[in-house]
Amino acid sequence: MKISIPKHLYIYISLIGIFLSSTYLYVTPYICILNFQSALEASDDEEARKYISFPSLRRSLKDQLKVTVTKAIEDQISRTPFAAFGLILINPIVNGVVDSTISPAGLRLLLSQGKISKPSKSIKRNNKEDKPQINKNKISLYYQGINRFILSKSIDDVKEPIKTLWKRENLFHWRLNSIQLPYEIISID
């Protein structure tokens, strides 16, 4: 005896499958960001590294810091001739700050408090001060194209938000690709 399945049932099942697949595809950046946040909060550096594109993130932060440091040194050159020697030290200074910031612990500090890690200071883990204060920070999540996703996070005492750019690595996985820092965070006093 043959069981006959109506053709419209195949259509309904196909439409439900397409809807569920599309919905999952749409929420994948949200899932990756939540997993990344959980890994940072749990100090699980190995898990957090799965969501970071280190080369492009370093390049993004270096470019921003070099502009700021160069501008600060050029302002000093007009006041003192010895400030020109600071131009020689730009790369080591920027590389040290970038290397300490572009790590799971450094990103935890940056994204929770809006502070760039100092190369000479070690970052304390599981400190109550380092915990993000979710109630005070405004977070916006939105697509900027099919393969680009933005997380924008406001930090207390900083006018502009920190913007993180996430790029799709494959169909379901996203990585933190670059960070756009407000001038107040990277300014040199």
C-alpha positions in Angstrom: 0.0 0.0 0.0 1.4 3.4 -1.0 0.9 6.4 1.2 0.2 9.5 -0.8 1.5 12.8 0.5 -0.3 15.8 -1.0 2.0 18.1 -3.1 1.0 21.2 -1.1 2.5 19.6 2.0 5.9 19.5 0.3 5.5 23.2 -0.5 4.6 24.0 3.1 7.6 22.0 4.4 9.9 23.7 1.9 8.7 27.1 2.8 9.1 26.4 6.6 12.6 25.1 5.9 13.5 28.2 3.9 12.1 30.5 6.6 14.0 28.7 9.4 17.2 28.7 7.4 16.9 32.4 6.5 16.1 33.3 10.1 19.1 31.4 11.4 21.4 33.0 8.8 20.1 36.4 9.8 20.8 35.9 13.6 24.3 34.3 13.2 26.1 37.6 13.9 24.1 38.1 17.1 24.9 34.5 18.2 28.6 35.0 17.5 28.7 38.3 19.4 26.9 36.8 22.4 29.4 33.9 22.3 32.3 36.3 22.1 30.9 38.3 25.0 30.4 35.2 27.1 33.9 34.1 26.4 35.3 37.5 27.5 33.2 37.6 30.6 34.3 34.1 31.5 38.0 35.0 30.7 38.0 32.1 28.3 40.7 33.5 26.0 40.9 30.4 23.8 37.2 30.6 23.0 37.3 34.4 22.5 40.2 34.1 20.0 37.8 32.2 17.7 35.9 35.4 17.1 38.8 37.8 16.5 40.6 38.4 13.2 43.9 39.5 14.8 45.8 40.8 11.7 43.0 43.1 10.5 42.1 44.2 14.0 45.8 45.2 14.7 46.0 47.0 11.4 42.8 48.9 12.2 44.0 50.1 15.6 47.5 50.8 14.5 46.2 53.2 11.8 44.1 55.1 14.3 46.8 55.3 16.9 49.6 56.4 14.4 47.5 59.3 13.3 46.8 60.4 16.9 50.4 60.0 18.0 51.8 61.7 14.9 49.5 64.7 15.4 50.5 65.0 19.1 54.2 64.9 18.3 53.8 67.4 15.5 52.1 69.8 17.9 55.0 69.4 20.3 57.6 70.0 17.5 56.4 73.6 17.2 57.2 74.1 20.9 60.4 72.2 21.3 62.9 70.9 18.7 63.6 67.7 20.6 60.1 66.5 20.1 61.1 65.5 16.5 62.9 62.5 18.1 59.4 61.3 19.1 58.7 60.6 15.4 61.3 57.9 15.6 59.5 56.2 18.5 56.0 56.2 16.9 56.2 52.6 15.7 57.5 51.0 19.0 54.9 53.0 21.0 52.0 52.1 18.8 53.0 48.5 18.4 53.2 48.1 22.2 49.8 49.6 22.8 48.2 47.6 20.0 49.8 44.3 21.2 48.5 44.8 24.7 45.0 45.9 23.5 44.4 43.3 20.8 44.1 40.4 23.1 41.0 38.9 24.7 42.0 40.6 28.0 42.7 44.0 26.3 39.5 43.8 24.3 37.6 43.0 27.5 38.9 46.2 29.1 38.4 48.3 25.9 34.8 47.1 25.3 33.7 47.3 28.9 35.3 50.5 30.1 36.6 52.2 26.9 40.2 52.1 28.0 43.2 51.2 25.9 45.6 48.8 27.6 49.0 50.2 28.5 51.9 48.0 27.4 53.7 48.3 30.7 50.7 47.4 32.8 49.4 43.9 33.1 45.6 43.6 32.8 44.0 42.2 35.9 41.4 39.5 35.4 38.2 39.0 37.2 38.3 42.4 38.7 34.9 43.8 39.7 35.9 47.2 38.1 36.5 45.4 34.8 33.0 44.0 34.6 30.8 45.8 32.0 28.0 47.9 33.4 25.3 46.9 31.0 22.7 49.2 32.4 24.8 52.3 31.7 26.0 51.4 28.2 23.9 51.7 25.1 24.4 49.0 22.5 23.3 49.1 18.9 23.5 46.1 16.6 22.9 46.4 12.8 23.8 45.1 9.4 26.0 47.2 7.1 25.6 45.0 4.1 25.2 41.3 3.7 28.6 40.4 5.1 29.3 43.3 7.5 27.7 43.8 10.9 28.3 46.7 13.3 28.2 46.6 17.1 28.1 50.2 18.4 28.6 50.6 22.1 28.4 53.8 24.1 30.7 54.2 27.1 30.2 56.6 30.0 32.0 59.9 29.7 32.7 59.4 26.0 30.6 61.3 23.4 31.0 59.0 20.5 30.4 55.2 20.6 33.0 52.5 20.0 32.1 50.7 16.8 33.2 47.2 16.1 33.0 45.8 12.6 32.3 42.1 12.3 32.7 40.3 8.9 31.2 37.1 7.8 34.0 34.4 7.7 31.8 31.7 6.2 28.1 31.2 6.0 27.5 31.0 9.8 30.6 32.4 11.5 31.6 36.0 12.1 34.8 37.6 13.3 35.7 40.9 14.8 37.5 42.6 12.0 38.1 46.2 13.1 37.4 48.7 15.8 36.6 52.4 15.3 37.6 54.3 18.5 36.3 57.7 19.4 38.9 60.4 19.6 38.5 60.8 23.4 39.7 57.2 23.9 42.8 57.5 21.8 43.7 61.1 22.4 47.1 61.9 24.0 47.0 64.4 26.8 
